[in-house]
Amino acid sequence: MSHGRIDQASELRALIHQSRHADRDPAPQASKVRGRTLAITSGKGGVGKSLIALNLSIALAQAGEKVCLLDADLGLGNLDLLCGLNGYWNVSHVLTRSRSLREVMLQGPEGISIIPGASGLAELADLPPSGRETLLEELARLDREYDYLIVDCGSGIHRGVLQFAASADTVLLVSTLEATSLADTYAALKIYHSAGIPDVRLVFNQADTQQAQRAILNIRKTARQFLQTDVAVMGCIPSDPLLAASVSRRTPFLTHFADSSTGQAIRHLARLLNEQRVELSPRNNFPFIQRLQADSLSAA
């Protein structure tokens, strides 16, 4: 592991320590939480992470869950565009208190709520105290109002991604079968494992199970040999030209092609998440926002 990755692992361990400290001393009003938080990220960009975040949110909503989708991709927030929405307000307006979180929230397909992101969201530690407190107070309500808070994070292992990963109930790490994507995925796995994040799971995009079989075997073998751990794989989502076409049409894929092989794979992922709901939240009595607040204040 390079010196940079050692530093990143140490930084993420510090975030985890702060989260666990928050768990031992919870706020009285946070004793019971409905919501589950999924941080969706990837080792590198261009693997379809945001499309999975959006369509997975729709699949969960179709299954009867109340879902909020938070766009936390640094500098590349585009979830509203993928839905054909034209939201002018975003989280930056919440930071300045010119709009409330409810006012910037958009209603997306199947009733999901979408919070358009802003670059300042990815680095809570860089915000002035007043802006950070305002945002966290607003976000705290989501723990009580939604069954799922899905956070579409940035790619890579920079601090903004690590901050959300350390605070979420589970991390879905998206990869393709390209060599560079697999290498960056394993690098992210090493950082998360070294930091002690309890629930990190892989999702292979643009590949069916047969195509991904060798990659799954190799990454599991490598993880067992060098990390002394097993890697959980949630599933594979096959490629479909209609998925790319849905971006151009600004219409979510799952709203029209739910019965395709790709749509079925996304819906299967949603079913697995619901079936493993308790397992996905080892700290389910402590809200995501409380842990995120501890992380951001520790870095301030």
N, C-alpha and C positions, 0 to 999 in steps of 0.2 A: 504494500500500500504506500502511495506517495505521501510526502510530508503534508501536502494540501489536504489529502483525504483524512489523514490523522487529525489535522486541525478541525475538519468538518465533523468527524466523529466525536471529538471532544466537545465541540460546541453543541451538537445534538444531544449528547449525554447530559449536558448542563440543562438543556431545555426539558428533558425527561425528568431530571431531578426536581426542577421547579414544579412540573406538573404533578408529580407524586406528592410533593409537599402541599400543594393545593388540595390534593385528594384527602390528605390527613386532616385538613382544617377547612372543611367546606363552609360556604356561607349558609346560614340557616334556611334561606328560602330555596336553596338548590338541593334539598334532600331527596327529591324525586324528579326524574327527568324522563319524558317520553321519547325525545328525539335521539336518533343515532346519527353520528357524523361520519361520512366517508370522504376522505381526501383522495382525489383521483389525480395522479401525476404520471410522469414518464421519465426515463433516463435521458431522452433526447426529444427534440421537437419533431413534428411531422409524422407522428404515428397514429393520429386520429383520436387523441385523448379527449378533446372537447366534444367530438361527435358521440363518443361513448358516454361521456357525462350527461349530455343532453338526452340521448335516446334511452339511457338507463333510467333517468329521472322520469321520463314519460312512461316507461314500462312499469315502474313502481306505482305511479299514479293510476295507471290502468288497472293495477291490482288492488286499488282501494286505499293506497297510502297517501298521506298528505306530505308533499315534497316541496322543499325550497332549494333552489339551485343558485349557488353563490359563485360569481365569476371572479376568481382570484388569480387569474393568469396575468403576470406582470407585463404590462405594456401591450398585451395582445387580446384584451377582452373583446369577445365577438359573439357571445352566446345569444344576445338579443338579435343580432343580424342573422344567425343561423335559424332563428324562428320567424323571420320576417317582421320583427318588431323594430320600431324606431324610437327607442327611449332616449330622450335628451338628458334626463337627470341620471346621475350615477352616485357611487359611494363618495366621490369627492365633494358632492354637495351636502352629504350627511356630515362630513368632517367640518365643513364651514357652518353647519347648522342652518343653512338656507333651505334645506329640505329634510324631512324625517325619512327614516328607512322605509316606512310604509308608502311614502309619496314617491320614492324612486323605484319601488318594486313594480315589476311588470307581470301581468298575467299571461302565462304561456300556454302551450297545447296541453290538453287534458287537465287543465286547472293547476299546473305547477306554477309556483312563484319563482320569478327570476330576478336576481339582484345584479344589475350591471356593475361591473367592476371599474376600478381606477388604479393607476399605478401605485398610489400611496398605500393601498390596502395590503400589498405584499410585504411591506416592511413596517410593521406596527411600531417597532422600536424607534424608527426615525420620525414618527409623528410627534408633534408637540403634545404635552400631557393633556391639554384640554381636548384636542382632536381625538386622541387615543381613547380617553374616557367616554367621550360622546359616542364613538363608533361601537365600543364594547358594550355600553349600556343598551344601545339599539339592538345589537346582535344578540344580546342575552335573551331577548324575548323569543327568538327563534327556537331555542331549546324547549320552550314550553308550548309552542304553537304547532310544531311540525313533527311528523313521524321520522322524517329523514331530512337532514341537512347535507346536501352533496356539494362539496367544495371542488371546483375545477381549478386546480393549482397550476403553476407554471411547470416547465420541464427542468430537468437537471437536479442538482443538489445544492443550489445556492440557499442562502439563509431564509428567504421568503418561503420556499417550498418546505424546508426543514421545520420551520416554525409551525405550519399547519399540520405536517405529518406527525410531529411530536404531540399535538393536541387532539387529533382526531381519534375516534374509536378504532377505525381501521384504515389502512392505506391500500388502495387499488393501484398497482403499478402496471402501466400499459406498455407493452412491447410489441414490435413486429419481429419477423424472422431475419431481418437484415443484420449483417454481422455487426455494424456499428451500433444498432439499437440493442442487440443482445449484450454487447460489451458494456454499454452505458447502463443497461438494466442491472447487470451483475454488480457494477460499481455502486449503484444506488442501494442494492440489497446489502452490500458489505457495510455501507455507512449506517443503514437502518439497524442491521443486526448488531453492529458494534455499540450502537447507542441504546439497544434494548427495547426498541419499539415492539410491542407485543403481537401485533397483528398486521402483517404485510402480506398481500396476496397478489399474484400475477394474473394478468389477463392478456392473452395473445390476440392481437388484432390483425386483420387481413390474412388469416390463415385458419384452416379447419384443423380438427384434432389430429388427423393423419399427417398433415403437413408439419404440424408443430411437434410431433411426437419425439423426434430426435433432439430438438432444441430443449424440450422439457426434460428429457432424460439427462442431457448434458449439464443443464444448469442445476438440476437436483444433485447430480453426482458431484459436481464441483463444490456446491454449497455444503454437502455432507463432508467432503474431504477437507476443505479449508476453513469452513465456518462452523462445522459440527452442528449443523441444523438442517432441517428439511424445509423445502420451499412449497408453499401452498399455491396451487394453480386453480383459479376459479373457473377457467374455461377459455374457449377459443371462439373468436368471432370471424367468420369467413368474409372474404372480400366480396363486394357487389358493386358493379358500376353505377347502379342506381343510388348508392350511398353518396358517391361523389357528386352525382347529378343533383341530389337533394340540396347540396350546398349552394349550387348555382340558382336553384329555384327558391332558396331560403324557406324551405319547408322540411321539417324534421322527417327523417326516413321512416320512423316507426308509425307515424300517423297514416301512412298509405301502404306500407309494405310489411306489416306485422307478421304475415304468414310466410314470408320468404325465409330462406335458411338463415340469413343474417338477422332478420327480425326475430326468429325463433331463438337464436343464440342469445340475443340481448334479453329477451323475456325469460329465458332459462337462468341467466345471470341474476335477474331480479328475483326469481323464485328462490334461488340459493341464498341470496342475502336475507330474505324473509325467513327462510327455514332455519338459518344460522344466526338469528337475530340476537339471542342471548350471548352466544359465543363471540359475536362481533364486538361486544361492548364490555370488556373486562372491568372497565371503570364506570359501569352504567349508572351509578348513583351520583356521578359528578359531571356537571355540564361541560360541554366542549368550550364554551366561552370563558368559563372560569379558568380552565387550563390554559387557554390561549392568552388570557389576561396575565396569568402568572409568567408565561414565557415572555411576553412583550415587556413586562416591567423588569424582568431579570436582565434584559438586554439594554434597557434604557440608560 
